[in-house]
């Protein structure tokens, strides 16, 4: 299935099932987000490979007052749909939204409108297959469950927690995605994890990173 979607390039990766809070103040996004919210349609989050989240003038002073006057923006050709669940307008020219990650997509084409908004032609990718967490990785399921319990104590308001229900702790894809969001690794590495079609392989790779971090932490304590 192919569809046309507005794009929101960020310096981060949105995983299916993930929470994405944003503060919107750029003109190119204020209208787009308002339209998506009113229509109940998603926008696409793609990870930047070049440029900033906020549109900035080009470094060259010789640039003409056209689209070329702004710094170049480039992004990965695959991303995740973001569905807006909450929108507030605390003051004119400012929106605050909460959205959650939906289906992954791959761009077949993209173009930038005169006011800077990117539009993309996207093909939706299949959702992860439901794969139970194998016994040899079950300890990581318990580890996340314990972390969620601690989080509930520290942040009583469930809506403010970085991981939102429903919790699918016995599902490889969901567990891998939640750990991947928390990992202190480069956005490009998270992008590669997000694009893996095999949820068990994604979880195994995430666990490899987690185990390495545990080893580094233990060595630092010796």
Secondary structure by P-SEA (a helix, b strand, c coil): cbbbbbbbbccccccccbbbbbbbcccccaaaaaaaaaacbbbbbbbbcccccccccccccccccccccccbbbbbcbbbbbbbccccccccccccbbbbbcbbbbbccccccccbbbbbbbbbbbccccccccccaaaaaaaaaaaaaaaaaacccccccccccccccccaaaaaaaaaaaccccaaaaaaaaacccaaaaaaaaaaaaaaaaaaaaaaac
